[in-house]
Every structure is written in structure tokens, then in C-alpha cells.
Amino acid sequence: MPRFAKGLKGHTLDGAIAKVDAWYAKNPGRMQQTVVETIWFELVAPGLKQSK
């Protein structure tokens, strides 16, 4: 959980929801991907790279 929180630093809840919604809208063929995976790969992992 600490990495998850660190990767999401700077995101508001509303902003994160909007980004996840936009990702699913742009990727309708990937609706089977879980929300947790999407949050990790689209928000957390990039946030961890920026915080290094």
C-alpha cells in the first residue's frame, strides 16, 4: 500500500476517477481489465517513475 499511495500522490479522487473513466472510454476493447489494474498501470506506476 505505501507504493500505491506514493504513486497516487498529487491525484485527487475526482481526478483519478476521471482518468480511469477516460481510459475505459478510449479502450472499449479492454473492458475486461480490472479497475485496480487500470489504476496501477495508468496512475500509480507513472507516478512512481516521476517520484524517483
FIDREN-84436 format. One line per 10 residues: their letters; for each residue x, y, z of N, C-alpha, C. Coordinates in Angstrom, 2 decimals. Atoms other than C-alpha are relative to their C-alpha. Example, Ala and Ser with C-alpha at 12.3 -4.5 7.8 and 13.67 -1.06 7.14 Angstrom:
BEGIN
as	0.89/-1.19/0.00/12.30/-4.50/7.80/0.90/1.20/0.00  -0.82/-1.19/-0.06/13.67/-1.06/7.14/-0.77/1.09/0.73 $
***
This chain:
BEGIN
mprfakglkg	0.80/-1.20/0.00/0.00/0.00/0.00/0.84/1.27/0.00  -0.78/-1.24/0.04/2.80/2.54/0.59/0.37/0.40/-1.43  -0.34/-0.34/1.40/3.86/2.31/-3.08/-1.23/0.51/-0.74  1.25/-0.43/0.62/0.24/2.64/-4.16/-0.28/1.45/0.35  0.24/-1.36/-0.46/-0.18/5.78/-2.07/1.03/0.97/-0.58  -1.05/-0.87/0.54/3.15/7.20/-3.23/-0.25/0.29/-1.49  0.27/-0.16/1.43/2.22/6.63/-6.89/-1.21/0.87/-0.29  1.21/-0.80/0.18/-1.13/8.35/-6.43/0.15/1.42/0.55  -0.20/-1.32/-0.59/0.36/11.39/-4.70/-0.24/1.08/-1.05  0.31/-1.10/0.91/-0.95/14.56/-6.27/-1.29/-0.19/-0.77 $
htldgaiakv	1.27/0.25/0.66/-4.11/12.93/-7.63/-1.13/0.19/1.00  1.21/-0.07/-0.82/-7.49/13.86/-6.24/-0.86/-1.21/-0.35  0.90/1.12/0.28/-10.19/11.21/-6.02/-0.79/0.27/-1.28  0.76/-0.35/1.21/-12.27/13.03/-8.64/0.88/-0.07/-1.25  -0.91/0.05/1.14/-9.24/13.36/-10.91/0.35/-1.42/-0.40  -0.32/1.41/0.29/-8.34/9.68/-10.61/-1.19/-0.69/-0.66  1.19/0.59/0.61/-11.92/8.66/-11.38/-0.15/0.45/-1.44  0.11/-0.54/1.36/-11.96/10.93/-14.43/1.02/-0.66/-0.93  -1.03/0.63/0.83/-8.68/9.44/-15.71/-0.33/-1.45/-0.30  0.39/1.39/0.22/-9.91/5.88/-15.24/-1.17/-0.07/-0.97 $
dawyaknpgr	1.14/-0.04/0.92/-13.21/6.69/-16.95/0.45/0.31/-1.42  -0.50/-0.37/1.34/-11.35/8.33/-19.85/0.77/-1.16/-0.62  -0.76/1.13/0.53/-9.05/5.31/-20.20/-0.94/-1.06/-0.55  0.97/0.99/0.47/-12.02/2.92/-20.46/-0.73/0.50/-1.25  0.67/-0.55/1.19/-13.71/5.25/-22.97/0.89/-0.12/-1.23  -0.94/0.09/1.11/-10.56/5.21/-25.14/0.37/-1.44/-0.34  -0.39/1.39/0.18/-10.08/1.45/-24.75/-1.19/-0.94/0.21  1.21/0.82/-0.22/-13.53/-0.17/-25.13/0.25/-1.50/-0.17  -0.33/1.41/0.19/-11.93/-3.45/-26.21/0.67/-0.62/1.21  -0.70/0.50/-1.19/-10.24/-3.76/-22.82/-0.86/0.13/1.25 $
mqqtvvetiw	0.92/-0.12/-1.13/-13.33/-3.57/-20.61/0.17/-1.12/1.02  -0.22/1.11/-0.92/-12.32/-6.90/-19.07/1.13/0.29/0.99  -1.08/-0.37/-0.93/-9.30/-5.23/-17.42/-0.62/0.56/1.27  0.57/-0.46/-1.27/-10.00/-4.69/-13.74/0.37/1.46/0.26  -0.24/-1.40/-0.35/-10.20/-1.19/-12.33/1.33/0.13/0.76  -1.26/-0.05/-0.76/-7.32/-1.97/-9.94/1.19/-0.06/-0.94  -1.09/0.05/0.99/-5.08/-2.94/-12.88/0.13/1.33/-0.73  -0.01/-1.27/0.72/-6.05/0.21/-14.72/0.58/1.11/0.87  -0.55/-1.01/-0.92/-5.33/2.39/-11.69/1.51/-0.20/0.14  -1.43/0.27/-0.19/-1.96/0.68/-11.21/0.79/0.45/-1.23 $
felvapglkq	-0.80/-0.26/1.20/-0.75/0.90/-14.81/-0.15/1.41/-0.57  0.22/-1.33/0.57/-2.24/4.28/-15.71/0.28/1.15/0.97  -0.20/-1.07/-0.97/-1.83/6.24/-12.47/1.18/-0.26/0.94  -1.00/0.27/-1.03/0.36/4.55/-9.86/1.39/-0.17/-0.59  -1.33/0.26/0.56/3.24/3.21/-11.98/0.63/1.27/-0.60  -0.60/-1.25/0.49/3.74/6.51/-13.86/0.35/0.96/1.14  -0.28/-0.86/-1.14/3.54/8.37/-10.53/1.25/-0.42/0.74  -1.21/0.49/-0.65/6.24/6.14/-9.06/1.25/0.37/-0.79  -1.15/-0.37/0.86/8.53/6.83/-12.03/0.34/1.48/0.16  -0.23/-1.45/-0.15/8.07/10.59/-11.58/0.59/0.36/1.35 $
sk	-0.46/-0.34/-1.36/8.83/10.47/-7.87/1.42/-0.45/0.28  -1.38/0.47/-0.22/12.29/8.93/-8.31/0.97/1.13/-0.05 $
***
